[in-house]
Amino acid sequence: MELNNESLLFASGYQKIFVLLVFALLIIAEKHSGQRANDTGIVNRSRRLNVQMFLFNDVTMNLLSVSSLLMIAENFSGFGLFNLIQSIPIKMFLSFTLFDLMLYWMHRARHQVKFLWMFHKVHHSDIDLNTTTALRLHIVEVFLTTVGKALFIVIMGVPTLLVAFNEIIITAIVMMNHANITFRGEKKLAYIFIVPCKHLVHHSKQWREHESNFGFALSVWDRAFGTYLKSEPDAIGLPQIREPSFLEALLLKWKRTSR
């Protein structure tokens, strides 16, 4: 599964095109079949800030010359544990499930470690959960997540094409999780995958509720480790924190208001 530089560019390009296509389809679905009504101004401000955060993170990571995960896999994954496995289907299954398991524990750590929560609460500050909420991440969290993924790729020896596959599928599922949509068979699918109706409670204003449902793609981890909660929140966001501006989110300086 080795790729030359030209093939890496193509793989990266196709990855971005697919993610953008999923993003656009979810935005359209929200417009025509949104499940939770919210003030149009709130929705627009939410989306604007989320896109601003994404663009800032993308530009900053490029300026810092942080290598893409595909480049890291191509150059440093040749001696990892997966190189002992010959079967491609087994590699696909293990790389996806173990990658998602790592993300589950990283997500729990962001809630339980005060230093990490300081940055992760930017994501939870959105009071209108929608597709773009998946983009509302602080640059420090983005960097730390990239480091964690890179270490996983190198230690496990995940081939480049599987890295691209895992990133595409998990990114698409995460965007779908945050989307203001519902669909036929959603509750049945929730037995295996994270879906919007099950991820919503993770963004609850109530601490007990948002300390649950940490999964990224697979819901089995929450069930296995006792963090699954079947509930529908009364309100989403963070207590006593109203809509932040871009600079407030970036600098972690919050506007506060009484409840």
LINDA-V905095 format. One record per residue. N is the residue number from 1. RES is the residue in one letter. PHI is phi in radians with two decimals (999 if undefined). Layout:
# LINDA-V905095
N & RES & PHI
N & RES & PHI
This chain:
# LINDA-V905095
1 & M & 999
2 & E & -1.43
3 & L & -2.22
4 & N & -1.49
5 & N & -1.05
6 & E & -1.14
7 & S & -1.17
8 & L & -1.08
9 & L & -1.11
10 & F & -1.13
11 & A & -1.07
12 & S & -1.12
13 & G & -1.13
14 & Y & -1.11
15 & Q & -1.05
16 & K & -1.16
17 & I & -1.10
18 & F & -1.12
19 & V & -1.09
20 & L & -1.10
21 & L & -1.13
22 & V & -1.06
23 & F & -1.02
24 & A & -1.11
25 & L & -1.12
26 & L & -1.21
27 & I & -1.08
28 & I & -1.12
29 & A & -1.09
30 & E & -1.10
31 & K & -1.14
32 & H & -1.73
33 & S & -2.55
34 & G & -1.07
35 & Q & -1.62
36 & R & -1.96
37 & A & -1.35
38 & N & -2.57
39 & D & -1.02
40 & T & -1.01
41 & G & -1.09
42 & I & -1.10
43 & V & -1.07
44 & N & -1.13
45 & R & -1.17
46 & S & -1.06
47 & R & -1.11
48 & R & -1.10
49 & L & -1.13
50 & N & -1.10
51 & V & -1.20
52 & Q & -1.05
53 & M & -1.08
54 & F & -1.12
55 & L & -1.11
56 & F & -1.07
57 & N & -1.10
58 & D & -1.13
59 & V & -1.14
60 & T & -1.11
61 & M & -1.10
62 & N & -1.22
63 & L & -1.14
64 & L & -1.38
65 & S & 1.00
66 & V & -1.30
67 & S & -1.11
68 & S & -1.19
69 & L & -1.10
70 & L & -1.15
71 & M & -1.16
72 & I & -1.11
73 & A & -1.10
74 & E & -1.13
75 & N & -1.78
76 & F & -2.26
77 & S & -1.72
78 & G & -1.27
79 & F & -2.10
80 & G & -1.32
81 & L & -1.08
82 & F & -1.15
83 & N & -1.20
84 & L & -1.46
85 & I & -1.81
86 & Q & -1.59
87 & S & -1.26
88 & I & -1.14
89 & P & -1.03
90 & I & -1.16
91 & K & -1.06
92 & M & -1.08
93 & F & -1.12
94 & L & -1.18
95 & S & -1.12
96 & F & -1.23
97 & T & -1.17
98 & L & -1.23
99 & F & -1.09
100 & D & -1.18
101 & L & -1.10
102 & M & -1.07
103 & L & -1.13
104 & Y & -1.04
105 & W & -1.23
106 & M & -1.11
107 & H & -1.15
108 & R & -1.06
109 & A & -1.09
110 & R & -1.11
111 & H & -1.52
112 & Q & -1.72
113 & V & -1.75
114 & K & -0.98
115 & F & -1.07
116 & L & -1.27
117 & W & -1.10
118 & M & -0.95
119 & F & -1.60
120 & H & -1.21
121 & K & -1.15
122 & V & -1.02
123 & H & -1.11
124 & H & -1.44
125 & S & -1.38
126 & D & -1.26
127 & I & -1.71
128 & D & -2.28
129 & L & -1.22
130 & N & -2.64
131 & T & -0.90
132 & T & -1.24
133 & T & -1.04
134 & A & -1.07
135 & L & -1.56
136 & R & -1.40
137 & L & -2.34
138 & H & -1.28
139 & I & -1.02
140 & V & -1.15
141 & E & -1.13
142 & V & -1.04
143 & F & -1.10
144 & L & -1.13
145 & T & -1.14
146 & T & -1.09
147 & V & -1.09
148 & G & -1.08
149 & K & -1.12
150 & A & -1.10
151 & L & -1.09
152 & F & -1.07
153 & I & -1.06
154 & V & -1.24
155 & I & -1.16
156 & M & -1.47
157 & G & 1.26
158 & V & -1.33
159 & P & -1.06
160 & T & -1.00
161 & L & -1.16
162 & L & -1.25
163 & V & -1.07
164 & A & -1.07
165 & F & -1.07
166 & N & -1.07
167 & E & -1.11
168 & I & -1.10
169 & I & -1.16
170 & I & -1.18
171 & T & -1.08
172 & A & -1.11
173 & I & -1.16
174 & V & -1.11
175 & M & -1.10
176 & M & -1.12
177 & N & -0.99
178 & H & -1.55
179 & A & -1.18
180 & N & -1.51
181 & I & -2.49
182 & T & -2.47
183 & F & -2.67
184 & R & -1.10
185 & G & 1.43
186 & E & -1.04
187 & K & -1.21
188 & K & -1.23
189 & L & -1.11
190 & A & -1.13
191 & Y & -1.19
192 & I & -2.04
193 & F & -1.96
194 & I & -1.32
195 & V & -2.24
196 & P & -0.93
197 & C & -1.18
198 & K & -1.73
199 & H & -1.52
200 & L & -0.96
201 & V & -1.11
202 & H & -1.14
203 & H & -1.78
204 & S & -1.12
205 & K & -1.26
206 & Q & -1.43
207 & W & -0.98
208 & R & -1.05
209 & E & -1.37
210 & H & -1.40
211 & E & -1.59
212 & S & -2.69
213 & N & 0.87
214 & F & -1.48
215 & G & -1.04
216 & F & -1.62
217 & A & -1.96
218 & L & -1.71
219 & S & -1.48
220 & V & -1.12
221 & W & -1.18
222 & D & -1.11
223 & R & -1.20
224 & A & -1.24
225 & F & -1.87
226 & G & 1.28
227 & T & -1.96
228 & Y & -1.44
229 & L & -2.34
230 & K & -1.75
231 & S & -2.77
232 & E & -2.14
233 & P & -1.26
234 & D & -1.33
235 & A & -2.66
236 & I & -2.04
237 & G & 2.03
238 & L & -2.16
239 & P & -1.01
240 & Q & 1.07
241 & I & -2.20
242 & R & -1.68
243 & E & -0.97
244 & P & -1.48
245 & S & -1.45
246 & F & -1.05
247 & L & -1.16
248 & E & -1.12
249 & A & -1.19
250 & L & -1.18
251 & L & -1.62
252 & L & 1.05
253 & K & -1.96
254 & W & -1.86
255 & K & -1.32
256 & R & -2.03
257 & T & -2.56
258 & S & -1.26
259 & R & -1.42
